Amino acid sequence: MSLLRVLLAILFPPLAVVDQGCGSIVIVFLLTLLGWVPGVLAALIILNNTNRQL
């Protein structure tokens, strides 16, 4: 996880997970609409996931 990704996750969570897939973007966007903190937490968890399948 790079510093730029962490800053994006804090400032605008959906933008940080753009390359993680459409489902991740939608989930983070909806959580961000419900509140900033859930969106940030979801983005950081998705970015920190080490079991990514490419």
mmCIF file of the N, C-alpha and C atoms, coordinates in Angstrom:
data_MODEL
# 
_entry.id   MODEL 
# 
loop_
_atom_site.group_PDB 
_atom_site.id 
_atom_site.type_symbol 
_atom_site.label_atom_id 
_atom_site.label_alt_id 
_atom_site.label_comp_id 
_atom_site.label_asym_id 
_atom_site.label_entity_id 
_atom_site.label_seq_id 
_atom_site.pdbx_PDB_ins_code 
_atom_site.Cartn_x 
_atom_site.Cartn_y 
_atom_site.Cartn_z 
_atom_site.occupancy 
_atom_site.B_iso_or_equiv 
_atom_site.pdbx_formal_charge 
_atom_site.auth_seq_id 
_atom_site.auth_comp_id 
_atom_site.auth_asym_id 
_atom_site.auth_atom_id 
_atom_site.pdbx_PDB_model_num 
ATOM 1   N N  . MET A 1 1  ? 0.856   -1.167  0.000   1.00 0.00 ? 1  MET A N  1 
ATOM 2   C CA . MET A 1 1  ? 0.000   0.000   0.000   1.00 0.00 ? 1  MET A CA 1 
ATOM 3   C C  . MET A 1 1  ? 0.903   1.231   0.000   1.00 0.00 ? 1  MET A C  1 
ATOM 4   N N  . SER A 1 2  ? 0.749   2.061   -1.001  1.00 0.00 ? 2  SER A N  1 
ATOM 5   C CA . SER A 1 2  ? 1.596   3.237   -1.101  1.00 0.00 ? 2  SER A CA 1 
ATOM 6   C C  . SER A 1 2  ? 0.991   4.414   -0.339  1.00 0.00 ? 2  SER A C  1 
ATOM 7   N N  . LEU A 1 3  ? 1.814   5.387   -0.081  1.00 0.00 ? 3  LEU A N  1 
ATOM 8   C CA . LEU A 1 3  ? 1.378   6.581   0.638   1.00 0.00 ? 3  LEU A CA 1 
ATOM 9   C C  . LEU A 1 3  ? 0.299   7.325   -0.142  1.00 0.00 ? 3  LEU A C  1 
ATOM 10  N N  . LEU A 1 4  ? 0.420   7.360   -1.456  1.00 0.00 ? 4  LEU A N  1 
ATOM 11  C CA . LEU A 1 4  ? -0.582  8.021   -2.291  1.00 0.00 ? 4  LEU A CA 1 
ATOM 12  C C  . LEU A 1 4  ? -1.939  7.344   -2.159  1.00 0.00 ? 4  LEU A C  1 
ATOM 13  N N  . ARG A 1 5  ? -1.953  6.019   -2.138  1.00 0.00 ? 5  ARG A N  1 
ATOM 14  C CA . ARG A 1 5  ? -3.209  5.280   -1.984  1.00 0.00 ? 5  ARG A CA 1 
ATOM 15  C C  . ARG A 1 5  ? -3.840  5.558   -0.620  1.00 0.00 ? 5  ARG A C  1 
ATOM 16  N N  . VAL A 1 6  ? -3.028  5.629   0.412   1.00 0.00 ? 6  VAL A N  1 
ATOM 17  C CA . VAL A 1 6  ? -3.556  5.900   1.758   1.00 0.00 ? 6  VAL A CA 1 
ATOM 18  C C  . VAL A 1 6  ? -4.152  7.310   1.803   1.00 0.00 ? 6  VAL A C  1 
ATOM 19  N N  . LEU A 1 7  ? -3.477  8.271   1.216   1.00 0.00 ? 7  LEU A N  1 
ATOM 20  C CA . LEU A 1 7  ? -4.009  9.636   1.189   1.00 0.00 ? 7  LEU A CA 1 
ATOM 21  C C  . LEU A 1 7  ? -5.306  9.708   0.392   1.00 0.00 ? 7  LEU A C  1 
ATOM 22  N N  . LEU A 1 8  ? -5.364  9.001   -0.741  1.00 0.00 ? 8  LEU A N  1 
ATOM 23  C CA . LEU A 1 8  ? -6.601  8.963   -1.515  1.00 0.00 ? 8  LEU A CA 1 
ATOM 24  C C  . LEU A 1 8  ? -7.722  8.298   -0.733  1.00 0.00 ? 8  LEU A C  1 
ATOM 25  N N  . ALA A 1 9  ? -7.392  7.235   -0.005  1.00 0.00 ? 9  ALA A N  1 
ATOM 26  C CA . ALA A 1 9  ? -8.397  6.535   0.792   1.00 0.00 ? 9  ALA A CA 1 
ATOM 27  C C  . ALA A 1 9  ? -8.945  7.434   1.887   1.00 0.00 ? 9  ALA A C  1 
ATOM 28  N N  . ILE A 1 10 ? -8.129  8.314   2.409   1.00 0.00 ? 10 ILE A N  1 
ATOM 29  C CA . ILE A 1 10 ? -8.582  9.221   3.459   1.00 0.00 ? 10 ILE A CA 1 
ATOM 30  C C  . ILE A 1 10 ? -9.376  10.394  2.876   1.00 0.00 ? 10 ILE A C  1 
ATOM 31  N N  . LEU A 1 11 ? -8.921  10.938  1.764   1.00 0.00 ? 11 LEU A N  1 
ATOM 32  C CA . LEU A 1 11 ? -9.575  12.110  1.187   1.00 0.00 ? 11 LEU A CA 1 
ATOM 33  C C  . LEU A 1 11 ? -10.809 11.761  0.361   1.00 0.00 ? 11 LEU A C  1 
ATOM 34  N N  . PHE A 1 12 ? -10.695 10.762  -0.513  1.00 0.00 ? 12 PHE A N  1 
ATOM 35  C CA . PHE A 1 12 ? -11.806 10.354  -1.370  1.00 0.00 ? 12 PHE A CA 1 
ATOM 36  C C  . PHE A 1 12 ? -11.745 8.850   -1.564  1.00 0.00 ? 12 PHE A C  1 
ATOM 37  N N  . PRO A 1 13 ? -12.357 8.098   -0.664  1.00 0.00 ? 13 PRO A N  1 
ATOM 38  C CA . PRO A 1 13 ? -12.206 6.647   -0.639  1.00 0.00 ? 13 PRO A CA 1 
ATOM 39  C C  . PRO A 1 13 ? -12.521 5.912   -1.947  1.00 0.00 ? 13 PRO A C  1 
ATOM 40  N N  . PRO A 1 14 ? -13.587 6.245   -2.696  1.00 0.00 ? 14 PRO A N  1 
ATOM 41  C CA . PRO A 1 14 ? -13.844 5.477   -3.919  1.00 0.00 ? 14 PRO A CA 1 
ATOM 42  C C  . PRO A 1 14 ? -12.736 5.599   -4.964  1.00 0.00 ? 14 PRO A C  1 
ATOM 43  N N  . LEU A 1 15 ? -12.071 6.726   -5.002  1.00 0.00 ? 15 LEU A N  1 
ATOM 44  C CA . LEU A 1 15 ? -10.998 6.914   -5.968  1.00 0.00 ? 15 LEU A CA 1 
ATOM 45  C C  . LEU A 1 15 ? -9.790  6.030   -5.661  1.00 0.00 ? 15 LEU A C  1 
ATOM 46  N N  . ALA A 1 16 ? -9.598  5.693   -4.421  1.00 0.00 ? 16 ALA A N  1 
ATOM 47  C CA . ALA A 1 16 ? -8.453  4.872   -4.026  1.00 0.00 ? 16 ALA A CA 1 
ATOM 48  C C  . ALA A 1 16 ? -8.603  3.421   -4.468  1.00 0.00 ? 16 ALA A C  1 
ATOM 49  N N  . VAL A 1 17 ? -9.828  2.958   -4.662  1.00 0.00 ? 17 VAL A N  1 
ATOM 50  C CA . VAL A 1 17 ? -10.045 1.543   -5.007  1.00 0.00 ? 17 VAL A CA 1 
ATOM 51  C C  . VAL A 1 17 ? -10.493 1.353   -6.454  1.00 0.00 ? 17 VAL A C  1 
ATOM 52  N N  . VAL A 1 18 ? -10.197 2.298   -7.313  1.00 0.00 ? 18 VAL A N  1 
ATOM 53  C CA . VAL A 1 18 ? -10.637 2.227   -8.709  1.00 0.00 ? 18 VAL A CA 1 
ATOM 54  C C  . VAL A 1 18 ? -10.121 0.970   -9.404  1.00 0.00 ? 18 VAL A C  1 
ATOM 55  N N  . ASP A 1 19 ? -8.897  0.590   -9.181  1.00 0.00 ? 19 ASP A N  1 
ATOM 56  C CA . ASP A 1 19 ? -8.330  -0.562  -9.882  1.00 0.00 ? 19 ASP A CA 1 
ATOM 57  C C  . ASP A 1 19 ? -8.642  -1.894  -9.204  1.00 0.00 ? 19 ASP A C  1 
ATOM 58  N N  . GLN A 1 20 ? -9.454  -1.888  -8.158  1.00 0.00 ? 20 GLN A N  1 
ATOM 59  C CA . GLN A 1 20 ? -9.793  -3.111  -7.436  1.00 0.00 ? 20 GLN A CA 1 
ATOM 60  C C  . GLN A 1 20 ? -11.045 -3.783  -7.970  1.00 0.00 ? 20 GLN A C  1 
ATOM 61  N N  . GLY A 1 21 ? -11.738 -3.163  -8.873  1.00 0.00 ? 21 GLY A N  1 
ATOM 62  C CA . GLY A 1 21 ? -12.941 -3.753  -9.454  1.00 0.00 ? 21 GLY A CA 1 
ATOM 63  C C  . GLY A 1 21 ? -14.179 -2.933  -9.168  1.00 0.00 ? 21 GLY A C  1 
ATOM 64  N N  . CYS A 1 22 ? -15.212 -3.201  -9.968  1.00 0.00 ? 22 CYS A N  1 
ATOM 65  C CA . CYS A 1 22 ? -16.456 -2.433  -9.878  1.00 0.00 ? 22 CYS A CA 1 
ATOM 66  C C  . CYS A 1 22 ? -17.168 -2.648  -8.546  1.00 0.00 ? 22 CYS A C  1 
ATOM 67  N N  . GLY A 1 23 ? -17.158 -3.867  -8.047  1.00 0.00 ? 23 GLY A N  1 
ATOM 68  C CA . GLY A 1 23 ? -17.823 -4.158  -6.785  1.00 0.00 ? 23 GLY A CA 1 
ATOM 69  C C  . GLY A 1 23 ? -17.228 -3.390  -5.628  1.00 0.00 ? 23 GLY A C  1 
ATOM 70  N N  . SER A 1 24 ? -15.914 -3.292  -5.610  1.00 0.00 ? 24 SER A N  1 
ATOM 71  C CA . SER A 1 24 ? -15.240 -2.556  -4.537  1.00 0.00 ? 24 SER A CA 1 
ATOM 72  C C  . SER A 1 24 ? -15.576 -1.076  -4.595  1.00 0.00 ? 24 SER A C  1 
ATOM 73  N N  . ILE A 1 25 ? -15.633 -0.535  -5.788  1.00 0.00 ? 25 ILE A N  1 
ATOM 74  C CA . ILE A 1 25 ? -15.951 0.886   -5.944  1.00 0.00 ? 25 ILE A CA 1 
ATOM 75  C C  . ILE A 1 25 ? -17.361 1.162   -5.436  1.00 0.00 ? 25 ILE A C  1 
ATOM 76  N N  . VAL A 1 26 ? -18.304 0.297   -5.795  1.00 0.00 ? 26 VAL A N  1 
ATOM 77  C CA . VAL A 1 26 ? -19.693 0.498   -5.392  1.00 0.00 ? 26 VAL A CA 1 
ATOM 78  C C  . VAL A 1 26 ? -19.838 0.389   -3.877  1.00 0.00 ? 26 VAL A C  1 
ATOM 79  N N  . ILE A 1 27 ? -19.213 -0.623  -3.290  1.00 0.00 ? 27 ILE A N  1 
ATOM 80  C CA . ILE A 1 27 ? -19.305 -0.806  -1.843  1.00 0.00 ? 27 ILE A CA 1 
ATOM 81  C C  . ILE A 1 27 ? -18.720 0.382   -1.107  1.00 0.00 ? 27 ILE A C  1 
ATOM 82  N N  . VAL A 1 28 ? -17.537 0.805   -1.512  1.00 0.00 ? 28 VAL A N  1 
ATOM 83  C CA . VAL A 1 28 ? -16.891 1.940   -0.839  1.00 0.00 ? 28 VAL A CA 1 
ATOM 84  C C  . VAL A 1 28 ? -17.687 3.224   -1.058  1.00 0.00 ? 28 VAL A C  1 
ATOM 85  N N  . PHE A 1 29 ? -18.240 3.399   -2.246  1.00 0.00 ? 29 PHE A N  1 
ATOM 86  C CA . PHE A 1 29 ? -19.034 4.593   -2.518  1.00 0.00 ? 29 PHE A CA 1 
ATOM 87  C C  . PHE A 1 29 ? -20.279 4.640   -1.639  1.00 0.00 ? 29 PHE A C  1 
ATOM 88  N N  . LEU A 1 30 ? -20.973 3.508   -1.532  1.00 0.00 ? 30 LEU A N  1 
ATOM 89  C CA . LEU A 1 30 ? -22.174 3.473   -0.695  1.00 0.00 ? 30 LEU A CA 1 
ATOM 90  C C  . LEU A 1 30 ? -21.842 3.693   0.780   1.00 0.00 ? 30 LEU A C  1 
ATOM 91  N N  . LEU A 1 31 ? -20.760 3.091   1.240   1.00 0.00 ? 31 LEU A N  1 
ATOM 92  C CA . LEU A 1 31 ? -20.361 3.309   2.629   1.00 0.00 ? 31 LEU A CA 1 
ATOM 93  C C  . LEU A 1 31 ? -19.936 4.751   2.874   1.00 0.00 ? 31 LEU A C  1 
ATOM 94  N N  . THR A 1 32 ? -19.325 5.373   1.871   1.00 0.00 ? 32 THR A N  1 
ATOM 95  C CA . THR A 1 32 ? -18.939 6.776   1.998   1.00 0.00 ? 32 THR A CA 1 
ATOM 96  C C  . THR A 1 32 ? -20.177 7.670   2.064   1.00 0.00 ? 32 THR A C  1 
ATOM 97  N N  . LEU A 1 33 ? -21.226 7.297   1.322   1.00 0.00 ? 33 LEU A N  1 
ATOM 98  C CA . LEU A 1 33 ? -22.471 8.063   1.406   1.00 0.00 ? 33 LEU A CA 1 
ATOM 99  C C  . LEU A 1 33 ? -23.109 7.953   2.792   1.00 0.00 ? 33 LEU A C  1 
ATOM 100 N N  . LEU A 1 34 ? -22.961 6.786   3.426   1.00 0.00 ? 34 LEU A N  1 
ATOM 101 C CA . LEU A 1 34 ? -23.505 6.601   4.765   1.00 0.00 ? 34 LEU A CA 1 
ATOM 102 C C  . LEU A 1 34 ? -22.705 7.353   5.822   1.00 0.00 ? 34 LEU A C  1 
ATOM 103 N N  . GLY A 1 35 ? -21.461 7.570   5.531   1.00 0.00 ? 35 GLY A N  1 
ATOM 104 C CA . GLY A 1 35 ? -20.592 8.288   6.461   1.00 0.00 ? 35 GLY A CA 1 
ATOM 105 C C  . GLY A 1 35 ? -19.160 8.190   5.987   1.00 0.00 ? 35 GLY A C  1 
ATOM 106 N N  . TRP A 1 36 ? -18.398 9.190   6.279   1.00 0.00 ? 36 TRP A N  1 
ATOM 107 C CA . TRP A 1 36 ? -17.033 9.243   5.780   1.00 0.00 ? 36 TRP A CA 1 
ATOM 108 C C  . TRP A 1 36 ? -16.167 8.152   6.386   1.00 0.00 ? 36 TRP A C  1 
ATOM 109 N N  . VAL A 1 37 ? -16.309 7.910   7.677   1.00 0.00 ? 37 VAL A N  1 
ATOM 110 C CA . VAL A 1 37 ? -15.471 6.941   8.381   1.00 0.00 ? 37 VAL A CA 1 
ATOM 111 C C  . VAL A 1 37 ? -15.678 5.514   7.850   1.00 0.00 ? 37 VAL A C  1 
ATOM 112 N N  . PRO A 1 38 ? -16.912 5.034   7.646   1.00 0.00 ? 38 PRO A N  1 
ATOM 113 C CA . PRO A 1 38 ? -17.058 3.682   7.085   1.00 0.00 ? 38 PRO A CA 1 
ATOM 114 C C  . PRO A 1 38 ? -16.448 3.542   5.692   1.00 0.00 ? 38 PRO A C  1 
ATOM 115 N N  . GLY A 1 39 ? -16.548 4.581   4.890   1.00 0.00 ? 39 GLY A N  1 
ATOM 116 C CA . GLY A 1 39 ? -15.953 4.548   3.559   1.00 0.00 ? 39 GLY A CA 1 
ATOM 117 C C  . GLY A 1 39 ? -14.437 4.467   3.610   1.00 0.00 ? 39 GLY A C  1 
ATOM 118 N N  . VAL A 1 40 ? -13.838 5.239   4.501   1.00 0.00 ? 40 VAL A N  1 
ATOM 119 C CA . VAL A 1 40 ? -12.386 5.223   4.659   1.00 0.00 ? 40 VAL A CA 1 
ATOM 120 C C  . VAL A 1 40 ? -11.919 3.866   5.167   1.00 0.00 ? 40 VAL A C  1 
ATOM 121 N N  . LEU A 1 41 ? -12.619 3.337   6.158   1.00 0.00 ? 41 LEU A N  1 
ATOM 122 C CA . LEU A 1 41 ? -12.237 2.026   6.698   1.00 0.00 ? 41 LEU A CA 1 
ATOM 123 C C  . LEU A 1 41 ? -12.349 0.934   5.642   1.00 0.00 ? 41 LEU A C  1 
ATOM 124 N N  . ALA A 1 42 ? -13.420 0.948   4.875   1.00 0.00 ? 42 ALA A N  1 
ATOM 125 C CA . ALA A 1 42 ? -13.590 -0.063  3.827   1.00 0.00 ? 42 ALA A CA 1 
ATOM 126 C C  . ALA A 1 42 ? -12.495 0.067   2.771   1.00 0.00 ? 42 ALA A C  1 
ATOM 127 N N  . ALA A 1 43 ? -12.165 1.281   2.374   1.00 0.00 ? 43 ALA A N  1 
ATOM 128 C CA . ALA A 1 43 ? -11.119 1.487   1.373   1.00 0.00 ? 43 ALA A CA 1 
ATOM 129 C C  . ALA A 1 43 ? -9.768  1.003   1.894   1.00 0.00 ? 43 ALA A C  1 
ATOM 130 N N  . LEU A 1 44 ? -9.460  1.292   3.137   1.00 0.00 ? 44 LEU A N  1 
ATOM 131 C CA . LEU A 1 44 ? -8.185  0.847   3.698   1.00 0.00 ? 44 LEU A CA 1 
ATOM 132 C C  . LEU A 1 44 ? -8.140  -0.676  3.832   1.00 0.00 ? 44 LEU A C  1 
ATOM 133 N N  . ILE A 1 45 ? -9.253  -1.290  4.184   1.00 0.00 ? 45 ILE A N  1 
ATOM 134 C CA . ILE A 1 45 ? -9.285  -2.752  4.280   1.00 0.00 ? 45 ILE A CA 1 
ATOM 135 C C  . ILE A 1 45 ? -9.114  -3.377  2.906   1.00 0.00 ? 45 ILE A C  1 
ATOM 136 N N  . ILE A 1 46 ? -9.777  -2.844  1.901   1.00 0.00 ? 46 ILE A N  1 
ATOM 137 C CA . ILE A 1 46 ? -9.648  -3.381  0.545   1.00 0.00 ? 46 ILE A CA 1 
ATOM 138 C C  . ILE A 1 46 ? -8.225  -3.196  0.037   1.00 0.00 ? 46 ILE A C  1 
ATOM 139 N N  . LEU A 1 47 ? -7.630  -2.050  0.294   1.00 0.00 ? 47 LEU A N  1 
ATOM 140 C CA . LEU A 1 47 ? -6.260  -1.812  -0.166  1.00 0.00 ? 47 LEU A CA 1 
ATOM 141 C C  . LEU A 1 47 ? -5.248  -2.663  0.587   1.00 0.00 ? 47 LEU A C  1 
ATOM 142 N N  . ASN A 1 48 ? -5.540  -3.007  1.816   1.00 0.00 ? 48 ASN A N  1 
ATOM 143 C CA . ASN A 1 48 ? -4.610  -3.781  2.629   1.00 0.00 ? 48 ASN A CA 1 
ATOM 144 C C  . ASN A 1 48 ? -4.769  -5.289  2.427   1.00 0.00 ? 48 ASN A C  1 
ATOM 145 N N  . ASN A 1 49 ? -5.765  -5.699  1.645   1.00 0.00 ? 49 ASN A N  1 
ATOM 146 C CA . ASN A 1 49 ? -6.007  -7.113  1.397   1.00 0.00 ? 49 ASN A CA 1 
ATOM 147 C C  . ASN A 1 49 ? -4.812  -7.720  0.658   1.00 0.00 ? 49 ASN A C  1 
ATOM 148 N N  . THR A 1 50 ? -4.184  -8.724  1.265   1.00 0.00 ? 50 THR A N  1 
ATOM 149 C CA . THR A 1 50 ? -3.012  -9.347  0.641   1.00 0.00 ? 50 THR A CA 1 
ATOM 150 C C  . THR A 1 50 ? -3.370  -10.539 -0.196  1.00 0.00 ? 50 THR A C  1 
ATOM 151 N N  . ASN A 1 51 ? -4.619  -10.991 -0.189  1.00 0.00 ? 51 ASN A N  1 
ATOM 152 C CA . ASN A 1 51 ? -5.044  -12.151 -0.958  1.00 0.00 ? 51 ASN A CA 1 
ATOM 153 C C  . ASN A 1 51 ? -5.692  -11.752 -2.266  1.00 0.00 ? 51 ASN A C  1 
ATOM 154 N N  . ARG A 1 52 ? -5.139  -10.777 -2.948  1.00 0.00 ? 52 ARG A N  1 
ATOM 155 C CA . ARG A 1 52 ? -5.702  -10.321 -4.224  1.00 0.00 ? 52 ARG A CA 1 
ATOM 156 C C  . ARG A 1 52 ? -5.479  -11.353 -5.293  1.00 0.00 ? 52 ARG A C  1 
ATOM 157 N N  . GLN A 1 53 ? -6.488  -11.556 -6.115  1.00 0.00 ? 53 GLN A N  1 
ATOM 158 C CA . GLN A 1 53 ? -6.386  -12.453 -7.247  1.00 0.00 ? 53 GLN A CA 1 
ATOM 159 C C  . GLN A 1 53 ? -6.408  -11.634 -8.513  1.00 0.00 ? 53 GLN A C  1 
ATOM 160 N N  . LEU A 1 54 ? -5.383  -11.757 -9.315  1.00 0.00 ? 54 LEU A N  1 
ATOM 161 C CA . LEU A 1 54 ? -5.310  -10.983 -10.551 1.00 0.00 ? 54 LEU A CA 1 
ATOM 162 C C  . LEU A 1 54 ? -5.577  -11.849 -11.733 1.00 0.00 ? 54 LEU A C  1 
# 
